Amino acid sequence: MGRLKPAAVAVAGGLGLATVVTVPIALTARPSGAAGMPVMRAAQTTKKTSARPTRHTTTPKPPSHTPTPKTTPTPTPTPAPTVTKTVAPPQRCDVANGYPASGMTAAPYPQLMLDFTDVWPLTRGEGVKVAIVDSGVDTSHPQLPSIDTYDVTNTDKRDCNGHGTMVAGIIAAQDQRSSHVPFLGVAPKVQLISVKAATQDTDNPPRPVAEGIRRAADLGADVINVSITLANYSFLKSAVEYAQHKGALVVAAAGNIDTTKKTTEQELYPASYDGVISVGAVGSDGKVADFTDTKSRVSVVAPGVDVNSTWPHDSYASRPGTSFAAPYVTATAALIKAYHPSLTAAQIKHRIEVTADGRTSVGSGAGILNPLRAVTAVLPEENGQAGTATVKPKPVAIVTAEHKDTFSRTVALSFVGGALGIAGAVVAGGIIIPAGRRRNWRPGRRTPSSEREETG
């Protein structure tokens, strides 16, 4: 130590003093954690510059453990409440096969009675959306067009009943006469929408039907066919009014009743609601079917006895019912909408009623549907007044026939020989009138009983 230069001694002494002063401060004021690092730096300086050991140069040991930083535990997320959706059990789908297309050898009588193909040069229903609220539709049938399908029954979209597939065929079956299929749909160019709201022929729950009508309206349907009858429910009426508010025309079957229980008839819905076209049924003879519910308000009648149409499994079937009369009116409404796109639902309803043929009788409404007149008639009252007038059809005799074949042949020939018929009437008048005068207008033959019933 005595050989050191004064400057060196001074430096060393100063460092030593710094060490002596610093270490006690570190020992008395050291906090836990990283604040002890200045002590370590001071010890390193002393070791490098001091030539003599000192008891004050002992470096304190660093903490023997690494402090664990504070962490906030991640809370366990609360599971979302489980919503249990009621799903109906799978529907049994074993609908029986119908008959093949080859089983129809001639055009069914409704086509001859209504002559709706006379409208086709003008329109086939292009651009019109028609919804079928029913039992679903077998979309695989080769005579049906592309169909948008929906289900509100929580089962599936299949038609396991056949009812909806028949309705779809009457409305829009494609023209396959070139393939020897004589059956035709009334408006083959419409856009079909199937809303499955029923799973059986009768006793279907009412709420899916109401929901189906609302769904059809939300999908933009111009015309909604409801071949289902129910009692009066406030939510059903509300659904119909909702569809009407959206501009849709609702067409519904008037309903079928047990012919042995005519006294039990009651108003059925949605057919009896205001603004709905209620459809009764007639047979090939033009008579109102015995099963038509005449307590329901009937707007018009259409073929509904032994009606042929498409059926599941690429087949066809024949069934009676106002259910199958309604789609003839639905399809005619679509033809009107396509040809007169600016008409409202009320105006279309008015057209169908004031252009119908037939006599006024219980259950016949304004008469038999006439598609050609409904589409082409010029109605002056449509200048803002259509749909408000009370329809009072003129009493006109309904065309009758002894049986289907005679009716079909008579209707087909009536258009070909119309001019000859007029000329023949003039000639016949010149012969019959003088003869009648000679007999003092006594009948020359006895009137058959079948004719007496028809005119009575």
DAMOLIN-V957414 format. One line per field, one symbol per residue. ss: DSSP state (H for helix, E for strand, L for the rest). Layout:
BEGIN
ss: ???
END
This chain:
BEGIN
ss: LLLLLHHHHHHHHHHHHHHHHHHHHHHHHLLLHHHHHHHHHHHHHHHHHLLLLLHHHLLLLLLLLLLLLLLLLLLLLLLLLLLLLLLLLLLLLLLLLLELHHHLLLLLHHHHHHLHHHHLLLLLLLLLEEEEEELLLLLLLLLLLLEEEEELLLLLLLLLLLHHHHHHHHHHLLLLHHHLLLLLLLLLLLEEEEEELLLLLLLLLHHHHHHHHHHHHHLLLLEEEELLLELLLHHHHHHHHHHHHLLLEEEEELLELLHHHHHHLLLLELLLLLLLEEEEEELLLLLELLLELLLLLLLEEEELLLEEEEELLLEEEEELLLHHHHHHHHHHHHHHHHHLLLLLHHHHHHHHHHLLELLLLLLLLLLELLHHHHHHLLLHHHLLLLLLLLLLLLLLLLLLLLLHHHHHHHHHHHHHLHHHHHHHHHHHHHHHHHHHHHLLLLLLLLLLHHHHHHHL
END
